[in-house]
């Protein structure tokens, strides 16, 4: 199996890389994203490049020029790069270093922001994304790193209260008991299974609304789509989005905009959505495409 390993240089990704490199089962490519959110971020890039060389692995990196320092823009740019490297090497999957504490933090963040069913399981594994550390807590990751004498870099922005995730990590996570921790993971595991079943049913419904095409562009019959219940319309839009982009589903505002655009059903209209996605309305169908 060929895996694109997303390595930031932090302890989590360094432990993940060590574990993956310790087995001869996989062909690995190390990928690093310099978000330019710190003046000294190039230090991390040099560290990861040296780490890849020490493991005798191929290395790819990019620097993002973000219009804003938001978590959303950074995440979108990161996933676009990782997907492009996956395509370049015809890799099977992308590996990220998310762990159990990340799962709970993300659940809390998405609850506060007002999430759909996918928001509570957004860090689950898919056919395109593997997360080898989901069985480990943060403390177990540190124990592993110390046991194998690993080196890593520390991102000073993790101390800042600017980001919601940091505030949850500093002020909420330490107050969650072991039993509450286990309950969060139980909810996560149950919802992951439920979502997989729902997604399978959605795929069948989506296929009945999509005329046969010669490419991967989702084309959907507008008449039948507009007869569906509002919530199902949103679920289908999220399904088609992921089918097109292989990225996390859009937020509720993007889904609302898609559904409203299709309710107008004005032939020739083109709507610009997030992450380079466009929606174009034709006489009898609409399509999603990416520029």
LINURGI-V428753 format. One record per run of one state. SS is the DSSP state (2 for helix, 1 for strand, 0 for the rest). FROM is the first residue (numbers start at 0). TO is the last residue. Records with the same first field share a line. If there is no record, write none. Layout:
# LINURGI-V428753
SS=FROM-TO, FROM-TO
This chain:
# LINURGI-V428753
0=0-0, 6-9, 21-25, 34-39, 54-56, 63-69, 88-91, 95-98, 113-115, 121-127, 130-136, 147-154, 159-162, 175-176, 209-217, 225-228, 245-250, 264-268, 272-272, 281-283, 290-290
1=1-5, 26-33, 57-62, 92-94, 128-129, 218-220, 269-271, 276-280, 284-289
2=10-20, 40-53, 70-87, 99-112, 116-120, 137-146, 155-158, 163-174, 177-208, 221-224, 229-244, 251-263, 273-275
